[in-house]
Amino acid sequence: MTLTEASFWTRRLGVIAIIAILIVGITLSIIFWPKKIKPPEEYLIPNYACTDTKEEFLEKALLDIPSLEIDPASEALFSVNTDTGKVNTLPSIINVYKYDLKTQSSQALFEAENIAARLGFDKEKMTGDDQDVYVWRDPVNKRRLTVYKRNMNFRLETDVQQMRMVSDHYGGTLPDEATAKTRARSILSSLGKLDDTMQNTSEDSIGITYIRINSDGTYRKAASLSQADLIRVNFRREKSMITISSNLVGAEEMVKEMIKAVGKEPTKVATTINDKKVDIYTFDALVTLPRIQDTNISVYIGPENKESKLQSNLRSLYQIDFTYWPVFPDSCGTYPLITTQAALDKVMAGEGKIVYLYEKDGDFVSEYMQKNVKRFTITENVRIVYYETPEEQEFLVPVYLFSGEAEFADGMKGDFDIYYPAIDYDNIQNKRVSTPPPEEEVEKKDTFF
């Protein structure tokens, strides 16, 4: 064999060896590479279980969301300028909840008197008792308490002149943000008005708004604590949109996908099921109102009235707006969602509901003034929130939240939030019976996104 022939066969054998190694490597990868796991049926197929028939669900769960009006001359163009240049993908099904609507209790008067007493009123001196409400007045501290008989929702008010007098007398000294939150939570807790959901409210779900009192007694947003007369502490609640148990097939991958999709970590609770330790991962969504900056539970904290004979935690309390609709802790069923892209198409066609539209750091406490909008630019990932109204409703259902920057015709910039119903109402079905989720591996991978 010549040197030329030897060189030829050496190169050829080398190529053959490399190909053989690649084939073996690919084969081993196929054999040993972790298999994608198909999530359990309950995460892929909705059960429509909140009602027996689709007609009943459509009758009770369709949303009528009010929208802020914009100037009819607005161009109102839409564009997307997120980090990826497009909207994110979210789960294809979600939990729906049923409200635990109450009828008037035989103990309504006793419960209302208890609220009045804990807020410093003489419970024996009720000044009003009509068909719907009980009313107490406190002439010394110039306060009024209205309690609704059927559901124990209530409103505490203080005369504006009394608030101004205390503010002027004590120099308008307000507590810091953390102290205001602590006092507000303590007051609600003393009333027994923090259920398990609210007790576990994260700090991100408790907001602060600085309030300035106008000469006519109405409120406006103050720019800072130093300019404020009151601190409004806003309590938001959350509900679980998806819960994943670690003993389910593919749970780890499902949790990772959800974190990536919603951009937040789940709450993790360890429990024991059938003598086995199991971690429960819960992904929560905020419960929001028609005006997204509002909350059903707000506590107004102001300067401490040191001359008041009220208990110490009540001397800086001036107002409570408490409207709370209890929801059953477990979801009544799961329902399909339209895609975020389909929702975006509807929003860009002008079918979304504008629920926030103000200049940057604008006064969202005062009455909304109609705007001429040149462009809406969506800059944030789409979020899922649950939509609640100030009135009673049958079901707590989700909406998509689109947020970003608004450009007004006068050149000013602002922020906007737009709702669009998330449930695929066009494809609702009758209630179906689900099979138990598997705890052993299956072969194929589907996705719940």
Secondary structure, DSSP 4 states (H G I P E B T S, - for coil): --HHHHHHHHHHHHHHHHHHHHHHHHHHHHHHSPPP-PPPGGGTS---TTSSSHHHHHHHH--------B-TT---EEEE-SSSSSPPP--SEEEEEEB-PPPPPTTHHHHHHHHHHHTT--TT-EEEE-SSEEEEEETTTTEEEEEETTT--EEEEE-HHHHHHHHHHTTT----HHHHHHHHHHHHHHTT---HHHHT--GGGEEEEEEEE-TTS-EEE-SSGGG-SEEEEEE--EEEEEEEETTSTTHHHHHHHHHHHHSSPPEEEEEEETTEEEEEEEEEEEEE-SSTT--SEEEEE----TT--S-GGGTTEEEEEE----B-SS-SEEEEB--HHHHHHHHHTT-SEEEEEEETT---SSPP--B-EEEEEE-S--EEEEE--SS--SEEEEEEEEEEEEEETTS-EEEEEEEEE-B-GGG-----PPPPPPSS--S------
